[in-house]
Amino acid sequence: MQPNQTLQLPEPIMFSEEGSFAQFTFFNRFPAIIQQAIRNNNFRTEVVSNLENLSHELNQGTI
C-alpha cells in the first residue's frame, strides 16, 4: 500500500437478511457456542448468569 492511501471498509455484515449465514450464525451458532462454553467450563455463577442472559438476548433479538 502506498503512503497516503486509505483502505475502504467492507460492507457491514447484516444478520437481518432472511436465510443468510450471518443470521444463522447470530441466532443459532452464537447461542450454541455460549451453551457449550457454559457446559465445558467451571465458571462462577455470575459469569454463567451473564452468559445465559446474553444467549437469551441473542434469541430474542434484543442485543
C-alpha positions as CSV (number, residue, x, y, z in Angstrom):
1,M,0.0,0.0,0.0
2,Q,1.2,3.4,-0.9
3,P,1.6,6.2,1.8
4,N,-1.5,8.4,2.0
5,Q,-3.6,5.6,0.5
6,T,-6.7,4.8,2.6
7,L,-8.4,1.4,2.9
8,Q,-12.0,1.0,2.1
9,L,-14.1,-0.5,4.9
10,P,-16.0,-3.6,3.9
11,E,-19.8,-3.5,3.9
12,P,-21.2,-4.4,7.4
13,I,-22.4,-7.9,7.9
14,M,-26.2,-7.8,8.2
15,F,-28.0,-10.5,10.1
16,S,-31.4,-9.2,9.1
17,E,-31.3,-10.9,5.7
18,E,-33.6,-13.9,5.9
19,G,-31.7,-17.2,5.5
20,S,-28.3,-15.6,5.4
21,F,-25.3,-17.2,7.0
22,A,-24.9,-14.2,9.3
23,Q,-28.5,-14.6,10.5
24,F,-28.0,-18.3,11.1
25,T,-24.7,-17.6,13.0
26,F,-26.3,-14.9,15.1
27,F,-29.4,-16.7,16.1
28,N,-28.2,-20.3,16.2
29,R,-24.4,-20.7,16.3
30,F,-23.6,-18.0,18.9
31,P,-26.2,-19.3,21.4
32,A,-24.9,-22.9,20.9
33,I,-21.3,-21.8,21.4
34,I,-22.3,-19.9,24.6
35,Q,-24.1,-23.0,26.0
36,Q,-21.1,-25.2,25.1
37,A,-18.8,-22.8,26.9
38,I,-21.0,-23.0,30.0
39,R,-21.1,-26.8,29.9
40,N,-17.4,-27.2,29.4
41,N,-16.1,-24.7,32.0
42,N,-16.4,-24.2,35.7
43,F,-17.5,-20.5,35.5
44,R,-18.6,-18.6,38.6
45,T,-22.4,-18.3,39.0
46,E,-22.3,-14.7,38.0
47,V,-20.5,-15.5,34.7
48,V,-22.9,-18.3,33.9
49,S,-25.8,-16.0,34.6
50,N,-24.4,-13.3,32.3
51,L,-23.7,-15.8,29.5
52,E,-27.2,-17.2,29.8
53,N,-28.6,-13.6,29.6
54,L,-26.6,-12.9,26.5
55,S,-27.8,-16.1,24.9
56,H,-31.4,-15.2,25.7
57,E,-30.9,-11.7,24.3
58,L,-29.5,-13.1,21.1
59,N,-32.5,-15.4,20.6
60,Q,-34.9,-12.5,21.4
61,G,-33.1,-10.1,19.0
62,T,-32.7,-7.5,21.8
63,I,-29.0,-7.1,21.6
